[in-house]
Amino acid sequence: MHAALTGKPADLALALKVARLDVAQASALADPRYLGRAEAALAPWPDGPAAPHEVLLLRAMILQSNHEFAASLADLQRVLERDPGNGQAWLVRAAVRQAQADYAGTKADCGQLAGLTLGLA
């Protein structure tokens, strides 16, 4: 898929698929090289509010993994402003806040997530 993305770097659907798989590999293998690959897949889209919210969410996850918590929270805020029902964004934001020992913020984010789900979360 990386080879296909090299030929079509502006293919958002392919870039998102590649980045998601690389983020999952980074987590599964505890290998940060996959985070760099995910960043490269998302590179054609600029940082900031104009980026698609799916790109912002994946970048926030990468930033979280790299312990760049303030930047991660900024991207997550942009995602949630556009898509307040995005459970993944609430979950990642809660994890970032927990890593920062912001337990009140973590609890609030978990409450938002719980409000989006049916049954046990």
MMTF fields as JSON, N, C-alpha, C and O atoms, coordinates in Angstrom:
{
  "mmtfVersion": "1.0.0",
  "mmtfProducer": "UNKNOWN",
  "numBonds": 483,
  "numAtoms": 484,
  "numGroups": 121,
  "numChains": 1,
  "numModels": 1,
  "chainsPerModel": [1],
  "groupsPerChain": [121],
  "chainIdList": ["A"],
  "bondAtomList": [4, 2, 8, 6, 12, 10, 16, 14, 20, 18, 24, 22, 28, 26, 32, 30, 36, 34, 40, 38, 44, 42, 48, 46, 52, 50, 56, 54, 60, 58, 64, 62, 68, 66, 72, 70, 76, 74, 80, 78, 84, 82, 88, 86, 92, 90, 96, 94, 100, 98, 104, 102, 108, 106, 112, 110, 116, 114, 120, 118, 124, 122, 128, 126, 132, 130, 136, 134, 140, 138, 144, 142, 148, 146, 152, 150, 156, 154, 160, 158, 164, 162, 168, 166, 172, 170, 176, 174, 180, 178, 184, 182, 188, 186, 192, 190, 196, 194, 200, 198, 204, 202, 208, 206, 212, 210, 216, 214, 220, 218, 224, 222, 228, 226, 232, 230, 236, 234, 240, 238, 244, 242, 248, 246, 252, 250, 256, 254, 260, 258, 264, 262, 268, 266, 272, 270, 276, 274, 280, 278, 284, 282, 288, 286, 292, 290, 296, 294, 300, 298, 304, 302, 308, 306, 312, 310, 316, 314, 320, 318, 324, 322, 328, 326, 332, 330, 336, 334, 340, 338, 344, 342, 348, 346, 352, 350, 356, 354, 360, 358, 364, 362, 368, 366, 372, 370, 376, 374, 380, 378, 384, 382, 388, 386, 392, 390, 396, 394, 400, 398, 404, 402, 408, 406, 412, 410, 416, 414, 420, 418, 424, 422, 428, 426, 432, 430, 436, 434, 440, 438, 444, 442, 448, 446, 452, 450, 456, 454, 460, 458, 464, 462, 468, 466, 472, 470, 476, 474, 480, 478],
  "bondOrderList": [1, 1, 1, 1, 1, 1, 1, 1, 1, 1, 1, 1, 1, 1, 1, 1, 1, 1, 1, 1, 1, 1, 1, 1, 1, 1, 1, 1, 1, 1, 1, 1, 1, 1, 1, 1, 1, 1, 1, 1, 1, 1, 1, 1, 1, 1, 1, 1, 1, 1, 1, 1, 1, 1, 1, 1, 1, 1, 1, 1, 1, 1, 1, 1, 1, 1, 1, 1, 1, 1, 1, 1, 1, 1, 1, 1, 1, 1, 1, 1, 1, 1, 1, 1, 1, 1, 1, 1, 1, 1, 1, 1, 1, 1, 1, 1, 1, 1, 1, 1, 1, 1, 1, 1, 1, 1, 1, 1, 1, 1, 1, 1, 1, 1, 1, 1, 1, 1, 1, 1],
  "groupList": [{"groupName": "MET", "atomNameList": ["N", "CA", "C", "O"], "elementList": ["N", "C", "C", "O"], "formalChargeList": [0, 0, 0, 0], "bondAtomList": [1, 0, 2, 1, 3, 2], "bondOrderList": [1, 1, 2], "singleLetterCode": "M", "chemCompType": "L-PEPTIDE LINKING"}, {"groupName": "HIS", "atomNameList": ["N", "CA", "C", "O"], "elementList": ["N", "C", "C", "O"], "formalChargeList": [0, 0, 0, 0], "bondAtomList": [1, 0, 2, 1, 3, 2], "bondOrderList": [1, 1, 2], "singleLetterCode": "H", "chemCompType": "L-PEPTIDE LINKING"}, {"groupName": "ALA", "atomNameList": ["N", "CA", "C", "O"], "elementList": ["N", "C", "C", "O"], "formalChargeList": [0, 0, 0, 0], "bondAtomList": [1, 0, 2, 1, 3, 2], "bondOrderList": [1, 1, 2], "singleLetterCode": "A", "chemCompType": "L-PEPTIDE LINKING"}, {"groupName": "LEU", "atomNameList": ["N", "CA", "C", "O"], "elementList": ["N", "C", "C", "O"], "formalChargeList": [0, 0, 0, 0], "bondAtomList": [1, 0, 2, 1, 3, 2], "bondOrderList": [1, 1, 2], "singleLetterCode": "L", "chemCompType": "L-PEPTIDE LINKING"}, {"groupName": "THR", "atomNameList": ["N", "CA", "C", "O"], "elementList": ["N", "C", "C", "O"], "formalChargeList": [0, 0, 0, 0], "bondAtomList": [1, 0, 2, 1, 3, 2], "bondOrderList": [1, 1, 2], "singleLetterCode": "T", "chemCompType": "L-PEPTIDE LINKING"}, {"groupName": "GLY", "atomNameList": ["N", "CA", "C", "O"], "elementList": ["N", "C", "C", "O"], "formalChargeList": [0, 0, 0, 0], "bondAtomList": [1, 0, 2, 1, 3, 2], "bondOrderList": [1, 1, 2], "singleLetterCode": "G", "chemCompType": "PEPTIDE LINKING"}, {"groupName": "LYS", "atomNameList": ["N", "CA", "C", "O"], "elementList": ["N", "C", "C", "O"], "formalChargeList": [0, 0, 0, 0], "bondAtomList": [1, 0, 2, 1, 3, 2], "bondOrderList": [1, 1, 2], "singleLetterCode": "K", "chemCompType": "L-PEPTIDE LINKING"}, {"groupName": "PRO", "atomNameList": ["N", "CA", "C", "O"], "elementList": ["N", "C", "C", "O"], "formalChargeList": [0, 0, 0, 0], "bondAtomList": [1, 0, 2, 1, 3, 2], "bondOrderList": [1, 1, 2], "singleLetterCode": "P", "chemCompType": "L-PEPTIDE LINKING"}, {"groupName": "ASP", "atomNameList": ["N", "CA", "C", "O"], "elementList": ["N", "C", "C", "O"], "formalChargeList": [0, 0, 0, 0], "bondAtomList": [1, 0, 2, 1, 3, 2], "bondOrderList": [1, 1, 2], "singleLetterCode": "D", "chemCompType": "L-PEPTIDE LINKING"}, {"groupName": "VAL", "atomNameList": ["N", "CA", "C", "O"], "elementList": ["N", "C", "C", "O"], "formalChargeList": [0, 0, 0, 0], "bondAtomList": [1, 0, 2, 1, 3, 2], "bondOrderList": [1, 1, 2], "singleLetterCode": "V", "chemCompType": "L-PEPTIDE LINKING"}, {"groupName": "ARG", "atomNameList": ["N", "CA", "C", "O"], "elementList": ["N", "C", "C", "O"], "formalChargeList": [0, 0, 0, 0], "bondAtomList": [1, 0, 2, 1, 3, 2], "bondOrderList": [1, 1, 2], "singleLetterCode": "R", "chemCompType": "L-PEPTIDE LINKING"}, {"groupName": "GLN", "atomNameList": ["N", "CA", "C", "O"], "elementList": ["N", "C", "C", "O"], "formalChargeList": [0, 0, 0, 0], "bondAtomList": [1, 0, 2, 1, 3, 2], "bondOrderList": [1, 1, 2], "singleLetterCode": "Q", "chemCompType": "L-PEPTIDE LINKING"}, {"groupName": "SER", "atomNameList": ["N", "CA", "C", "O"], "elementList": ["N", "C", "C", "O"], "formalChargeList": [0, 0, 0, 0], "bondAtomList": [1, 0, 2, 1, 3, 2], "bondOrderList": [1, 1, 2], "singleLetterCode": "S", "chemCompType": "L-PEPTIDE LINKING"}, {"groupName": "TYR", "atomNameList": ["N", "CA", "C", "O"], "elementList": ["N", "C", "C", "O"], "formalChargeList": [0, 0, 0, 0], "bondAtomList": [1, 0, 2, 1, 3, 2], "bondOrderList": [1, 1, 2], "singleLetterCode": "Y", "chemCompType": "L-PEPTIDE LINKING"}, {"groupName": "GLU", "atomNameList": ["N", "CA", "C", "O"], "elementList": ["N", "C", "C", "O"], "formalChargeList": [0, 0, 0, 0], "bondAtomList": [1, 0, 2, 1, 3, 2], "bondOrderList": [1, 1, 2], "singleLetterCode": "E", "chemCompType": "L-PEPTIDE LINKING"}, {"groupName": "TRP", "atomNameList": ["N", "CA", "C", "O"], "elementList": ["N", "C", "C", "O"], "formalChargeList": [0, 0, 0, 0], "bondAtomList": [1, 0, 2, 1, 3, 2], "bondOrderList": [1, 1, 2], "singleLetterCode": "W", "chemCompType": "L-PEPTIDE LINKING"}, {"groupName": "ILE", "atomNameList": ["N", "CA", "C", "O"], "elementList": ["N", "C", "C", "O"], "formalChargeList": [0, 0, 0, 0], "bondAtomList": [1, 0, 2, 1, 3, 2], "bondOrderList": [1, 1, 2], "singleLetterCode": "I", "chemCompType": "L-PEPTIDE LINKING"}, {"groupName": "ASN", "atomNameList": ["N", "CA", "C", "O"], "elementList": ["N", "C", "C", "O"], "formalChargeList": [0, 0, 0, 0], "bondAtomList": [1, 0, 2, 1, 3, 2], "bondOrderList": [1, 1, 2], "singleLetterCode": "N", "chemCompType": "L-PEPTIDE LINKING"}, {"groupName": "PHE", "atomNameList": ["N", "CA", "C", "O"], "elementList": ["N", "C", "C", "O"], "formalChargeList": [0, 0, 0, 0], "bondAtomList": [1, 0, 2, 1, 3, 2], "bondOrderList": [1, 1, 2], "singleLetterCode": "F", "chemCompType": "L-PEPTIDE LINKING"}, {"groupName": "CYS", "atomNameList": ["N", "CA", "C", "O"], "elementList": ["N", "C", "C", "O"], "formalChargeList": [0, 0, 0, 0], "bondAtomList": [1, 0, 2, 1, 3, 2], "bondOrderList": [1, 1, 2], "singleLetterCode": "C", "chemCompType": "L-PEPTIDE LINKING"}],
  "groupTypeList": [0, 1, 2, 2, 3, 4, 5, 6, 7, 2, 8, 3, 2, 3, 2, 3, 6, 9, 2, 10, 3, 8, 9, 2, 11, 2, 12, 2, 3, 2, 8, 7, 10, 13, 3, 5, 10, 2, 14, 2, 2, 3, 2, 7, 15, 7, 8, 5, 7, 2, 2, 7, 1, 14, 9, 3, 3, 3, 10, 2, 0, 16, 3, 11, 12, 17, 1, 14, 18, 2, 2, 12, 3, 2, 8, 3, 11, 10, 9, 3, 14, 10, 8, 7, 5, 17, 5, 11, 2, 15, 3, 9, 10, 2, 2, 9, 10, 11, 2, 11, 2, 8, 13, 2, 5, 4, 6, 2, 8, 19, 5, 11, 3, 2, 5, 3, 4, 3, 5, 3, 2],
  "groupIdList": [1, 2, 3, 4, 5, 6, 7, 8, 9, 10, 11, 12, 13, 14, 15, 16, 17, 18, 19, 20, 21, 22, 23, 24, 25, 26, 27, 28, 29, 30, 31, 32, 33, 34, 35, 36, 37, 38, 39, 40, 41, 42, 43, 44, 45, 46, 47, 48, 49, 50, 51, 52, 53, 54, 55, 56, 57, 58, 59, 60, 61, 62, 63, 64, 65, 66, 67, 68, 69, 70, 71, 72, 73, 74, 75, 76, 77, 78, 79, 80, 81, 82, 83, 84, 85, 86, 87, 88, 89, 90, 91, 92, 93, 94, 95, 96, 97, 98, 99, 100, 101, 102, 103, 104, 105, 106, 107, 108, 109, 110, 111, 112, 113, 114, 115, 116, 117, 118, 119, 120, 121],
  "secStructList": [7, 2, 2, 2, 2, 2, 2, 7, 6, 6, 7, 2, 2, 2, 2, 2, 2, 2, 2, 2, 2, 2, 2, 2, 2, 2, 2, 2, 2, 6, 7, 6, 2, 2, 2, 2, 2, 2, 2, 2, 2, 2, 6, 6, 1, 7, 1, 1, 6, 6, 1, 7, 2, 2, 2, 2, 2, 2, 2, 2, 2, 2, 2, 2, 2, 6, 6, 7, 2, 2, 2, 2, 2, 2, 2, 2, 2, 2, 2, 2, 2, 2, 7, 6, 6, 7, 2, 2, 2, 2, 2, 2, 2, 2, 2, 2, 2, 2, 2, 6, 6, 7, 2, 2, 2, 2, 2, 2, 2, 2, 2, 2, 2, 2, 2, 2, 1, 1, 1, 7, 7],
  "xCoordList": [0.813, 0.0, 0.861, 0.476, 2.024, 2.915, 3.37, 3.488, 3.623, 4.034, 2.899, 3.13, 1.679, 0.526, 0.36, 0.012, 0.605, 0.475, 1.553, 1.312, 2.728, 3.797, 3.361, 3.69, 2.622, 2.134, 0.937, 0.678, 0.205, -0.987, -0.995, -1.855, -0.058, 0.053, -1.143, -1.313, -1.965, -3.116, -4.392, -5.471, -4.287, -5.446, -5.75, -5.112, -6.726, -7.03, -7.439, -6.96, -8.305, -8.764, -7.597, -7.516, -6.708, -5.555, -4.599, -4.076, -4.371, -3.478, -4.014, -3.248, -5.315, -5.91, -5.776, -5.478, -5.994, -5.863, -4.428, -4.203, -3.473, -2.058, -1.689, -1.03, -2.106, -1.765, -2.387, -1.734, -3.636, -4.28, -3.53, -3.292, -3.162, -2.426, -1.063, -0.633, -0.386, 0.92, 0.808, 1.655, -0.211, -0.415, -0.692, -0.188, -1.484, -1.767, -0.495, -0.266, 0.326, 1.592, 2.523, 3.177, 2.589, 3.437, 3.026, 3.873, 1.732, 1.227, 1.481, 1.933, 1.19, 1.339, 2.786, 3.074, 3.687, 5.099, 5.955, 7.148, 5.338, 6.086, 7.278, 8.392, 7.013, 8.061, 7.699, 6.809, 8.373, 8.015, 8.278, 7.803, 9.021, 9.255, 7.94, 7.81, 6.978, 5.689, 4.946, 4.152, 5.192, 4.582, 5.125, 4.383, 6.404, 6.995, 6.399, 6.172, 6.145, 5.51, 4.096, 3.658, 3.385, 2.025, 2.052, 1.221, 3.005, 3.156, 3.423, 2.874, 4.262, 4.584, 3.346, 3.154, 2.517, 1.292, 0.348, -0.377, 0.363, -0.542, 0.078, -0.59, 1.335, 2.073, 1.437, 1.566, 0.761, 0.199, -0.876, -1.197, -1.435, -2.477, -1.872, -1.218, -2.086, -1.448, -1.998, -3.132, -1.158, -1.621, -2.625, -2.659, -3.422, -4.332, -5.767, -6.09, -6.616, -8.052, -8.542, -9.644, -7.78, -8.237, -8.079, -8.662, -7.312, -7.085, -8.368, -9.15, -8.595, -9.764, -9.713, -8.637, -10.886, -10.878, -10.317, -9.801, -10.409, -9.811, -8.287, -7.647, -7.716, -6.268, -5.887, -4.897, -6.674, -6.398, -6.439, -5.611, -7.4, -7.51, -6.294, -5.739, -5.878, -4.704, -3.446, -2.593, -3.326, -2.166, -2.17, -1.117, -3.344, -3.441, -2.997, -2.356, -3.334, -2.912, -1.391, -0.755, -0.825, 0.631, 1.308, 2.287, 0.779, 1.333, 1.246, 2.18, 0.134, -0.015, 1.079, 1.718, 1.289, 2.309, 3.705, 4.565, 3.926, 5.224, 5.304, 6.268, 4.287, 4.208, 4.174, 4.639, 3.627, 3.407, 1.942, 1.109, 1.666, 0.29, -0.452, -1.62, 0.183, -0.504, -0.936, -2.055, -0.063, -0.41, -1.5, -2.389, -1.432, -2.461, -3.82, -4.812, -3.864, -5.129, -5.672, -6.886, -4.798, -5.253, -5.924, -6.984, -5.309, -5.922, -7.228, -8.202, -7.253, -8.484, -9.605, -10.766, -9.268, -10.281, -10.883, -12.095, -10.042, -10.544, -11.473, -12.512, -11.096, -11.945, -13.29, -14.331, -13.282, -14.526, -15.396, -16.618, -14.797, -15.597, -16.385, -17.523, -15.795, -16.467, -17.378, -18.426, -16.969, -17.674, -17.763, -17.02, -18.673, -18.751, -19.169, -19.054, -19.644, -20.035, -18.928, -19.178, -17.708, -16.593, -16.045, -15.252, -16.484, -16.077, -14.586, -14.014, -13.948, -12.5, -11.768, -10.804, -12.21, -11.566, -11.733, -10.792, -12.934, -13.136, -12.238, -11.671, -12.107, -11.288, -9.807, -9.132, -9.312, -7.911, -7.677, -6.658, -8.625, -8.47, -8.439, -7.662, -9.277, -9.262, -7.917, -7.395, -7.358, -6.055, -4.947, -4.062, -4.993, -3.987, -4.108, -3.108, -5.329, -5.525, -5.098, -4.552, -5.35, -4.913, -3.386, -2.832, -2.71, -1.246, -0.715, 0.396, -1.509, -1.125, -1.589, -1.425, -2.165, -2.701, -3.858, -4.085, -4.587, -5.783, -6.98, -7.683, -7.197, -8.214, -9.634, -10.538, -9.837, -11.159, -11.491, -12.611, -10.516, -10.72, -10.94, -11.76, -10.199, -10.367, -11.782, -12.437, -12.243, -13.599, -14.653, -15.617, -14.467, -15.422, -15.447, -16.518, -14.273, -14.212, -14.836, -15.525, -14.6, -15.218, -16.737, -17.473, -17.196, -18.637, -19.22, -20.317, -18.477, -18.919, -18.99, -19.949, -17.968, -17.937, -19.083, -19.747, -19.319, -20.4, -21.754, -22.635, -21.908, -23.163, -23.395, -24.522, -22.353, -22.461, -22.734, -23.082, -22.578, -22.68, -23.937, -24.518, -24.332, -25.445, -24.851, -23.941, -25.36, -24.892, -23.549, -23.213, -22.775, -21.49, -20.46, -20.408, -19.642, -18.548, -17.264, -16.202],
  "yCoordList": [-1.192, 0.0, 1.262, 2.287, 1.177, 2.339, 2.651, 3.818, 1.616, 1.832, 2.482, 3.386, 2.023, 2.618, 4.077, 4.924, 4.365, 5.737, 6.639, 7.825, 6.092, 6.872, 7.352, 8.464, 6.507, 6.884, 7.817, 8.536, 7.81, 8.655, 9.307, 8.985, 10.213, 10.759, 11.594, 11.816, 12.054, 12.878, 12.062, 12.634, 10.73, 9.852, 9.759, 8.997, 10.54, 10.64, 9.295, 8.922, 8.564, 7.28, 6.312, 5.636, 6.243, 5.359, 5.834, 5.022, 7.131, 7.674, 7.381, 7.03, 7.522, 7.231, 5.754, 5.408, 4.895, 3.454, 3.094, 2.353, 3.616, 3.362, 3.896, 3.202, 5.117, 5.725, 4.946, 4.733, 4.52, 3.732, 2.43, 2.052, 1.754, 0.503, 0.738, -0.048, 1.806, 2.107, 2.484, 2.088, 3.234, 3.579, 2.308, 2.154, 1.407, 0.139, -0.691, -1.289, -0.725, -1.462, -0.853, -1.579, 0.459, 1.133, 0.731, 0.491, 0.661, 0.289, -1.193, -1.548, -2.036, -3.482, -3.897, -4.786, -3.259, -3.644, -2.73, -2.975, -1.669, -0.653, -0.157, -0.026, 0.113, 0.527, 1.893, 1.986, 2.944, 4.296, 4.556, 5.555, 3.683, 3.9, 3.911, 4.617, 3.133, 3.111, 4.431, 4.796, 5.15, 6.474, 7.432, 8.255, 7.326, 8.149, 7.835, 8.732, 6.56, 6.17, 6.725, 7.173, 6.69, 7.241, 8.748, 9.274, 9.434, 10.881, 11.165, 12.109, 10.35, 10.549, 10.355, 11.076, 9.4, 9.161, 10.36, 10.644, 11.062, 12.206, 13.537, 14.569, 13.53, 14.761, 15.66, 16.88, 15.131, 16.035, 16.993, 17.978, 16.713, 17.581, 18.505, 18.046, 19.798, 20.764, 20.654, 20.228, 21.052, 21.155, 22.281, 23.158, 22.255, 23.363, 23.017, 21.883, 23.999, 23.769, 23.325, 22.784, 23.529, 23.142, 21.651, 21.137, 20.955, 19.524, 18.741, 19.112, 17.66, 16.808, 16.299, 16.026, 16.174, 15.798, 14.395, 14.115, 13.509, 12.176, 12.279, 11.536, 13.202, 13.444, 14.029, 13.615, 14.989, 15.594, 14.557, 14.59, 13.64, 12.614, 11.695, 11.394, 11.251, 10.384, 11.129, 10.564, 12.384, 13.166, 13.328, 13.269, 13.53, 13.653, 12.366, 12.406, 11.237, 9.95, 9.788, 9.284, 10.217, 10.16, 11.09, 10.713, 12.307, 13.27, 12.737, 12.902, 12.104, 11.509, 10.471, 10.458, 9.611, 8.567, 9.146, 8.544, 10.319, 10.996, 11.922, 12.672, 11.868, 12.671, 14.169, 14.97, 14.542, 15.952, 16.265, 16.441, 16.328, 16.359, 17.641, 17.578, 18.784, 20.045, 20.081, 20.49, 19.66, 19.636, 18.611, 18.848, 17.481, 16.458, 16.996, 16.823, 17.646, 18.212, 19.282, 19.389, 20.064, 21.099, 20.46, 20.911, 19.414, 18.72, 18.046, 18.078, 17.441, 16.79, 17.806, 17.508, 18.998, 20.041, 20.399, 20.581, 20.497, 20.798, 19.692, 19.967, 18.439, 17.315, 17.404, 17.274, 17.624, 17.638, 18.849, 18.776, 19.955, 21.102, 20.761, 21.203, 19.987, 19.588, 18.388, 18.287, 17.473, 16.199, 15.837, 14.977, 16.491, 16.244, 14.823, 14.427, 14.063, 12.676, 11.684, 10.48, 12.167, 11.287, 10.635, 11.231, 9.408, 8.69, 8.457, 8.512, 8.196, 7.969, 9.214, 9.109, 10.378, 11.624, 11.836, 12.255, 11.548, 11.681, 10.711, 11.065, 9.495, 8.483, 8.879, 8.773, 9.331, 9.75, 10.957, 11.04, 11.891, 13.066, 12.685, 13.247, 11.737, 11.263, 10.626, 10.825, 9.869, 9.233, 10.275, 10.141, 11.3, 12.37, 13.082, 13.332, 13.405, 14.103, 13.234, 13.738, 11.932, 11.043, 11.037, 11.053, 11.016, 11.043, 12.34, 12.372, 13.401, 14.684, 14.831, 15.891, 13.772, 13.772, 14.758, 15.266, 15.029, 15.868, 14.933, 14.642, 14.47, 13.443, 13.982, 13.25, 15.234, 15.833, 15.917, 15.612, 16.33, 16.379, 14.992, 14.81, 14.02, 12.64, 12.165, 11.581, 12.424, 12.0, 12.675, 12.035, 13.954, 14.678, 14.096, 13.926, 13.791, 13.216, 11.826, 11.476, 11.041, 9.71, 9.835, 9.016, 10.873, 11.123, 11.448, 11.003, 12.232, 12.527, 11.251, 11.026, 10.423, 9.162, 8.257, 7.659, 8.153, 7.302, 7.757, 6.939, 9.068, 9.596, 9.234, 9.325, 8.828, 8.47, 6.995, 6.587, 6.191, 4.745, 4.208, 4.836, 3.052, 2.347, 1.213, 0.514, 1.043, -0.055, 0.237, 1.389, -0.82, -0.674, -0.106, -0.468, 0.792, 1.364, 1.168, 1.568],
  "zCoordList": [0.0, 0.0, 0.0, -0.563, 0.634, 0.619, -0.807, -1.181, -1.594, -2.983, -3.766, -4.57, -3.531, -4.217, -3.802, -4.624, -2.543, -2.049, -2.637, -2.863, -2.882, -3.508, -4.889, -5.301, -5.598, -6.921, -6.886, -7.851, -5.775, -5.644, -4.263, -3.444, -3.985, -2.631, -2.176, -0.977, -3.1, -2.733, -2.562, -2.402, -2.595, -2.42, -0.923, -0.196, -0.476, 0.951, 1.532, 2.603, 0.858, 1.39, 1.582, 2.607, 0.616, 0.723, 1.813, 2.576, 1.89, 2.915, 4.313, 5.211, 4.501, 5.805, 6.154, 7.297, 5.181, 5.424, 5.811, 6.768, 5.071, 5.35, 6.732, 7.507, 7.045, 8.328, 9.484, 10.506, 9.335, 10.404, 10.653, 11.8, 9.585, 9.739, 10.384, 11.229, 9.994, 10.584, 12.057, 12.858, 12.425, 13.836, 14.639, 15.752, 14.085, 14.768, 14.927, 15.979, 13.885, 13.964, 15.0, 15.749, 15.05, 16.041, 17.446, 18.306, 17.672, 18.989, 19.285, 20.373, 18.319, 18.526, 18.734, 19.535, 18.017, 18.065, 18.937, 19.12, 19.478, 20.239, 19.422, 19.929, 18.139, 17.211, 16.627, 15.782, 17.066, 16.617, 15.136, 14.597, 14.473, 13.034, 12.257, 11.257, 12.718, 12.029, 12.184, 11.318, 13.275, 13.431, 12.376, 11.841, 12.081, 11.028, 9.673, 8.861, 9.432, 8.169, 8.08, 7.02, 9.205, 9.232, 8.982, 8.243, 9.6, 9.365, 7.894, 7.326, 7.287, 5.864, 4.997, 4.018, 5.347, 4.573, 4.643, 3.69, 5.781, 5.976, 5.576, 5.631, 5.178, 4.881, 3.811, 3.919, 2.792, 1.783, 2.302, 1.637, 3.488, 4.019, 5.06, 5.997, 4.904, 5.806, 7.225, 7.446, 8.178, 9.561, 9.638, 8.775, 10.647, 10.89, 10.584, 10.23, 10.723, 10.629, 9.26, 9.165, 8.204, 6.867, 6.595, 5.64, 7.406, 7.181, 7.441, 8.316, 6.691, 6.966, 8.406, 8.939, 9.029, 10.446, 10.677, 11.758, 9.682, 9.823, 9.908, 10.653, 9.141, 9.186, 10.543, 11.148, 11.018, 12.323, 13.445, 14.355, 13.378, 14.415, 14.405, 15.462, 13.236, 13.166, 13.595, 14.28, 13.199, 13.646, 15.163, 15.797, 15.743, 17.195, 17.879, 18.929, 17.289, 17.854, 17.76, 18.685, 16.646, 16.473, 17.477, 18.121, 17.605, 18.556, 19.985, 20.77, 20.317, 21.646, 21.879, 22.932, 20.904, 21.036, 21.198, 21.84, 20.612, 20.719, 21.928, 22.078, 22.789, 24.011, 23.728, 24.54, 22.584, 22.243, 22.564, 21.675, 23.872, 24.337, 23.972, 23.588, 24.078, 23.761, 22.293, 21.983, 21.41, 19.978, 19.704, 18.886, 20.382, 20.222, 20.651, 19.944, 21.808, 22.295, 21.35, 21.173, 20.75, 19.802, 18.588, 18.153, 18.045, 16.9, 17.307, 16.556, 18.481, 18.946, 19.135, 18.852, 19.609, 19.757, 18.398, 18.281, 17.383, 16.026, 15.536, 14.935, 15.794, 15.392, 16.088, 15.444, 17.387, 18.155, 17.84, 17.975, 17.425, 16.988, 15.732, 15.573, 14.851, 13.605, 13.79, 13.152, 14.675, 14.824, 16.304, 16.778, 17.039, 18.481, 18.843, 20.003, 17.889, 18.133, 17.844, 17.779, 17.67, 17.329, 18.606, 19.334, 18.856, 20.053, 20.148, 21.237, 19.015, 19.009, 19.494, 20.253, 19.068, 19.494, 20.999, 21.673, 21.53, 22.978, 23.737, 24.771, 23.228, 23.898, 23.897, 24.921, 22.753, 22.669, 23.573, 24.258, 23.571, 24.419, 25.898, 26.671, 26.287, 27.677, 28.015, 29.112, 27.089, 27.328, 27.459, 28.305, 26.632, 26.721, 28.062, 28.735, 28.44, 29.718, 30.902, 31.883, 30.805, 31.877, 31.976, 33.075, 30.827, 30.823, 31.438, 31.967, 31.367, 31.95, 33.398, 34.001, 33.951, 35.313, 35.482, 36.58, 34.402, 34.439, 34.587, 33.619, 35.817, 36.041, 35.915, 35.513, 36.248, 36.065, 34.569, 34.16, 33.764, 32.317, 31.727, 30.827, 32.244, 31.792, 32.067, 31.204, 33.281, 33.668, 32.788, 32.367, 32.516, 31.663, 30.251, 29.669, 29.7, 28.355, 28.323, 27.365, 29.355, 29.433, 29.531, 28.982, 30.238, 30.305, 28.941, 28.602, 28.155, 26.785, 25.96, 25.221, 26.095, 25.359, 25.782, 24.935, 27.078, 27.586, 27.055, 26.79, 26.902, 26.369, 24.913, 24.426, 24.215, 22.79, 22.563, 21.454, 23.61, 23.439, 24.098, 24.984, 23.652, 24.287, 25.12, 24.672, 26.305, 27.128, 27.741, 28.016, 27.957, 28.605, 27.646, 26.471, 28.175, 27.372, 28.122, 27.645]
}
